[in-house]
Amino acid sequence: MNRKPSPPPTVHGRGALAFTAALLLSLVLVACGAASAGPTITPYPFITATPRPVYSPTPPPTPTLLPSATPTGPTATPTATLTRPPTFGPTETPTPEVTATIPGISDEPCEHRPEAEFLAVYESDPGLPPALGCPTAPPEAEEPPRVWPVEVRYQPFERGHMLWLSNVGWLEGRVIYILLDDLTYTRQDDTFDPHEDPSSGNFLPPAGLYEPRDALGKVWRETPGLRERIGYGTGPERPITATMQMFQYGEMIYLPPLNTVFVFKRGQPGTWSAYQPGSS
């Protein structure tokens, strides 16, 4: 006796609703898997830095008390005070210890010492010699390290500073340093072309603030997130004839009108600090 094939089972009641929900969920998951990923966040650009050797500071020896003596002539040593120029900067007070030895890197002092205002800053903060290393000169040069002239365009911002440099020591090429108020910095090449790039973005800053222009303005507008992070300028761009000295792991720049030495310690990211030579 031939039997007719049984019809496929059907789902009734709550079972039907569960089956339908599971089917819809699987379709949604498949669709999500096929969808393309969302936009990626462009990382903040950092320069490639010379790796800094790891060092372990050696605790200073216990000082031996010596009898006091009456000085026989002027023995004053130039000093430098860590400052906040003119709005932002570190708040630490440096310990007035002086050393040119780099603990953990070298047991001998640097062959050459920094010059001019940079010497007072270098010797006023015991953290700078191990952070910066020794002064350097061009690799091919048969001359000791020296101070280099540099033209600077400086502008303070709500949450940092920006500096345009005509050169970096003996290295040719215009660059822009971006200093943030968390004491980190980055450095970018200046790609501004006055024949092709607009001098401004026609922003309308609040009263008393300034939109950066030209080279600083291009970096400010085109670096992702920088405009919101650093804010508007708190003053106009200011041209300054400055000096700088190069070190193994950073550089120092002295801005005479501000009586300020900016110290840049290369890294990922780099860090900066500021000092006022001759202040006590």
Secondary structure, DSSP 8 states (H G I E B T S, - for coil): ------------HHHHHHHHHHHHHHHHHHHHHHS-------------------------------------S------EEE---TT-------------B-TTT-SSB-SS---HHHHHHHHH-TTHHHHH-SB---TT--S----EEEEEEEEEETTEEEEEEEEETTEEEEEEEEEETTSEEEEEE----TTTS-S-------TT-B---HHHHHHHHHSTTHHHHH-SBSS--EEEEEEEEEETTEEEEEEGGGTEEEEEE-STTEEEEEEEET--
